[in-house]
Structures are given as C-alpha cells and as structure tokens.
Amino acid sequence: MLFEPVSKIETIGKGNISVTNDTACLASQELLLQTLMTYDTGMNISSTYTSGEDEEIRKGIEYLYAQYLNTGYGHDSMSFVVPESLDSIIEKSGNRYGMAVYSYGFSRTGGNYAAEIAKGVGLAILTLGTVYTVPYKDKSYIHVFIIDSEQNRVAWHNNIIGADYNPLKPKHIEKQIKRLFKPFKN
C-alpha cells in the first residue's frame, strides 16, 4: 500500500530567507501521488491511504525522514524505528508492505536567484576566476521507505536529489521516480 506522500516545499526569497509554501506542498503531494500511481515502479501498489488531516501519519513519515538524517543519511536504514501509526494502518489494510514517501524541495524567487548569480560572479572576480559558484534555482529531494509491517522495520530505502529540478514540474518528478525505482526495473 502507498501512503499519501508528505512534502515540504520552500520558497527562498530576499535575504536568503526560506518560507514553507503550503500551496506548493499540497501541489507537490498530489503530483507525487499521481506519478507513483501511474508510473510503473516495478512494484504492485494495491491501495493508497490518503491521510487527509491525519497528523499522526504525516508525523510518522516525517519521523522516518528524520531518522534518515540522524543516521548519517540512511546508512543503516534497516534499524529505523517504524512508527506504530504507519505499521498499524499497513496491517489493518491486509498488506505486508507499505510505501512512505517524503519530498523536500525549494525554488528561488527571480530576485534571489539573480542576487546569488551576482555573488558568484563577484567571487569569481575576487579570486581571478579560480572559484566560481553556480546557485541552483530549484532543487528536489525524494525519499522512499518500504516498510515491512510483519517484521516492523524498513525493508528498503532510496532517495534521489534532483539538482536544478523543480519540485512542481511533472517531467522532473517523473525523471526522479524513474531513477528511484531503477533497482526494481532490472
């Protein structure tokens, strides 16, 4: 079964201040759900669980992502603690496995992006061209956790970073999903 994805999409504006964009978060979640349901991931997704306003499900998926960050970027994902809220829903559905998806991304405003490019050019001039930074206008991270409810553990985890991938463009998300599930397509 597939849990409705959880997304955190930020807009980076003046002064490099990041603000979570709730509208973009909802749009990203819907785009991920549609893409996962229509793209042949190599897995049989038998059902979806749409949490709606179920904060426990959202927190459970965010907890899996936090464990990924706290374990040196998922080097030991088999030891992740599976939140009871997720495990019980998988079991009640009659499925053994559940898929949780967490997405993080950002887009810079036009003014912020121009300012970052100007900083890069200034740095290049100061260092006589030995150092030059190119900022990303957009970035998209997608994390997938396959939960084995019978063994109460994360059976598989994968993530993909889309540098200069807009987290709200279907074409970019499809490319990331394709790369994420490549191990199941061979």
C-alpha positions in Angstrom: 0.0 0.0 0.0 1.1 3.6 -0.6 0.7 6.3 2.0 -0.1 9.8 0.6 3.2 11.5 0.2 4.4 14.2 2.5 6.1 17.3 1.0 7.9 20.3 2.3 8.4 22.9 -0.4 10.1 26.2 0.4 10.5 29.5 -1.5 13.8 31.2 -1.0 13.4 35.0 -1.3 15.1 38.2 -0.3 17.9 37.8 2.2 18.0 34.0 1.5 15.0 33.6 3.8 13.2 30.3 3.3 9.5 30.2 3.8 7.4 27.0 3.6 4.8 27.4 0.8 1.7 25.5 1.9 0.1 25.7 -1.6 3.3 24.2 -3.2 3.4 21.5 -0.5 -0.1 20.3 -1.4 0.6 20.5 -5.1 3.8 18.5 -4.7 2.0 15.8 -2.7 -0.7 15.5 -5.3 1.9 15.4 -8.2 3.9 12.7 -6.4 0.8 10.6 -5.7 -0.4 10.8 -9.3 3.1 10.0 -10.6 3.5 7.0 -8.3 0.1 5.7 -9.2 0.6 5.9 -13.0 4.3 5.2 -13.4 5.4 1.5 -13.5 7.6 1.4 -10.4 8.1 -2.3 -10.7 6.1 -2.7 -7.5 2.4 -3.7 -7.2 0.7 -0.8 -5.4 -2.6 -2.4 -4.4 -4.1 0.5 -2.4 -3.4 4.0 -1.2 -4.0 5.6 2.1 -5.0 9.2 1.9 -4.5 10.7 5.3 -6.3 13.9 4.8 -6.0 15.7 8.1 -4.4 12.7 9.9 -1.5 14.4 11.6 -0.2 11.1 13.0 0.5 9.7 9.5 2.3 12.9 8.5 4.4 12.9 11.7 5.2 9.2 11.1 6.5 9.8 7.6 8.4 12.9 8.9 9.9 10.7 11.7 11.2 8.2 9.1 12.9 11.1 7.2 14.4 12.5 10.5 15.9 9.1 11.2 17.4 9.1 7.7 19.1 12.5 8.5 20.2 11.3 12.0 21.8 8.1 10.9 24.3 9.6 8.6 22.0 9.8 5.7 20.4 6.4 5.9 23.5 4.2 6.1 21.6 1.9 8.5 18.0 2.2 7.3 17.3 -1.4 8.4 17.4 -0.2 12.0 14.9 2.6 11.6 12.1 2.5 14.1 8.8 2.2 12.3 6.1 4.5 13.8 3.2 2.5 15.2 0.7 4.8 13.3 2.1 3.6 10.0 2.6 0.0 10.9 -0.9 -0.5 12.2 -2.5 1.0 9.1 -0.5 -1.3 6.9 -1.6 -4.3 9.0 -5.2 -3.2 9.0 -5.2 -2.9 5.2 -4.2 -6.6 4.9 -0.9 -5.7 3.3 2.5 -6.7 4.5 4.4 -3.8 2.9 3.7 -0.1 2.9 5.4 2.7 1.0 6.0 6.1 2.6 7.3 9.0 0.5 8.8 12.2 1.8 9.8 15.1 -0.5 11.7 18.2 0.2 12.3 21.0 -2.4 12.8 24.6 -3.0 12.6 27.3 -5.6 14.3 30.6 -5.5 12.4 33.8 -6.4 13.7 35.6 -9.5 15.3 38.4 -7.4 17.0 35.9 -5.1 18.4 33.8 -7.9 19.8 36.9 -9.7 21.4 38.0 -6.4 23.0 34.6 -6.0 24.4 34.7 -9.5 25.8 38.1 -8.9 27.6 36.8 -5.7 29.1 34.0 -7.8 30.4 36.4 -10.4 31.8 38.7 -7.6 33.6 35.8 -6.1 35.0 34.7 -9.4 36.3 38.3 -10.0 37.9 38.4 -6.5 39.6 35.1 -6.9 40.7 35.8 -10.5 38.4 33.0 -11.8 39.7 30.2 -9.6 36.4 30.0 -7.6 33.0 30.3 -9.2 29.8 29.2 -7.6 26.6 28.5 -9.6 23.4 28.5 -7.5 20.5 26.2 -8.0 17.3 27.8 -9.0 15.3 24.8 -7.9 16.1 21.5 -6.1 14.0 18.4 -5.4 14.7 15.6 -3.0 12.5 12.5 -2.9 12.9 9.7 -0.3 11.0 6.4 -0.4 10.7 4.0 2.5 9.3 0.5 2.1 8.0 -0.7 5.5 7.7 -4.4 6.3 4.9 -4.5 8.8 5.4 -8.2 9.6 9.0 -7.6 10.8 8.3 -4.0 11.9 11.3 -2.5 10.0 12.2 -0.5 7.0 12.9 -3.2 4.4 14.2 -0.8 1.7 15.1 2.9 1.4 16.2 5.0 -1.5 16.5 8.7 -2.2 17.2 10.9 -5.2 18.4 14.5 -5.4 17.3 16.5 -8.4 19.7 19.4 -8.7 18.0 22.1 -10.7 14.8 20.0 -10.7 11.7 22.0 -10.0 9.7 20.0 -7.3 6.4 21.0 -9.0 7.2 20.1 -12.6 5.8 16.7 -13.7 8.6 16.0 -16.1 11.2 16.5 -13.3 9.3 14.3 -10.8 8.9 11.5 -13.4 12.7 11.5 -14.0 13.4 11.2 -10.3 10.8 8.5 -9.8 12.3 6.6 -12.7 15.8 6.7 -11.2 14.5 5.9 -7.7 12.9 2.7 -8.7 15.5 1.6 -11.2 16.6 -1.3 -8.9 13.1 -2.8 -9.4 13.0 -2.5 -13.1 16.1 -4.7 -13.9 
